[in-house]
Amino acid sequence: MKTALQPAALFDSSIYHFSQVVTVPAGKQVYLAGQAAMDEKGEPVGGDDIVAQCRQALTNVGLALDAAGATVADITIVRVYMVDYQPEFIEQLLPEFESFFAGHPPPASTWVGVQCLALPELKIEIEAQAVVSG
């Protein structure tokens, strides 16, 4: 079981739905490739809507975790890559992350603006690591 920590010397990250520090006991480590808004045929979905793309990317994270015998509760860190990042993306995307991690301590996270992703249609990609406690 992971433990989320909020050191007093760091700002309260709960308003952004991430943990400053996550610890886990030994277990099976799971590393997911970056998941984007693509369907099972590899076709981009969501058009230019970054929220719709985020929702699909998170769905794909869930599917990848399931294939590895892990759940959202096992995620220790996510890295979010967004094309042409704008500060307002935080307000737009936080509800998607809050819904995805509902009922679980949020993982550590890093959000990064990038010039482009693998396909020009893609606006967001989410990479995750998890530990399944044994």
NORCORLIN-V823615 format. One record per residue. OMEGA is omega in whole degrees, 0 to 359 (999 if undefined). NEAR is the number of other ideal C-beta (glycine too) atoms within 12 Angstrom. Layout:
omega:OMEGA near:NEAR
omega:OMEGA near:NEAR
//
This chain:
omega:180 near:19
omega:177 near:30
omega:177 near:20
omega:182 near:27
omega:175 near:23
omega:180 near:21
omega:182 near:13
omega:182 near:9
omega:179 near:9
omega:181 near:14
omega:181 near:12
omega:184 near:15
omega:182 near:24
omega:178 near:18
omega:177 near:13
omega:177 near:25
omega:168 near:29
omega:179 near:34
omega:178 near:29
omega:182 near:25
omega:175 near:23
omega:175 near:31
omega:177 near:21
omega:173 near:30
omega:178 near:16
omega:179 near:11
omega:179 near:20
omega:179 near:18
omega:182 near:22
omega:179 near:28
omega:180 near:22
omega:169 near:33
omega:177 near:20
omega:180 near:28
omega:182 near:36
omega:181 near:41
omega:179 near:37
omega:178 near:29
omega:183 near:17
omega:177 near:10
omega:181 near:7
omega:179 near:14
omega:177 near:15
omega:177 near:26
omega:176 near:26
omega:180 near:26
omega:180 near:15
omega:183 near:17
omega:184 near:20
omega:178 near:35
omega:177 near:27
omega:178 near:24
omega:178 near:37
omega:180 near:38
omega:180 near:28
omega:179 near:33
omega:178 near:42
omega:174 near:37
omega:180 near:27
omega:174 near:34
omega:179 near:41
omega:179 near:27
omega:179 near:21
omega:177 near:30
omega:180 near:32
omega:179 near:18
omega:181 near:16
omega:182 near:24
omega:181 near:17
omega:177 near:30
omega:178 near:26
omega:179 near:33
omega:182 near:26
omega:182 near:37
omega:179 near:42
omega:180 near:40
omega:171 near:31
omega:173 near:40
omega:185 near:28
omega:180 near:41
omega:182 near:31
omega:177 near:34
omega:178 near:26
omega:182 near:20
omega:175 near:22
omega:180 near:15
omega:180 near:13
omega:176 near:13
omega:180 near:28
omega:181 near:25
omega:182 near:17
omega:188 near:22
omega:182 near:35
omega:179 near:25
omega:178 near:18
omega:179 near:32
omega:178 near:34
omega:178 near:22
omega:182 near:20
omega:183 near:34
omega:183 near:34
omega:178 near:15
omega:180 near:11
omega:174 near:24
omega:181 near:28
omega:178 near:33
omega:167 near:40
omega:180 near:32
omega:174 near:32
omega:177 near:21
omega:186 near:29
omega:172 near:21
omega:181 near:21
omega:180 near:21
omega:181 near:11
omega:175 near:17
omega:187 near:30
omega:178 near:20
omega:183 near:19
omega:180 near:13
omega:186 near:25
omega:181 near:34
omega:184 near:39
omega:176 near:48
omega:184 near:37
omega:178 near:45
omega:182 near:32
omega:172 near:40
omega:180 near:32
omega:174 near:35
omega:177 near:30
omega:181 near:25
omega:185 near:21
omega:999 near:13
//
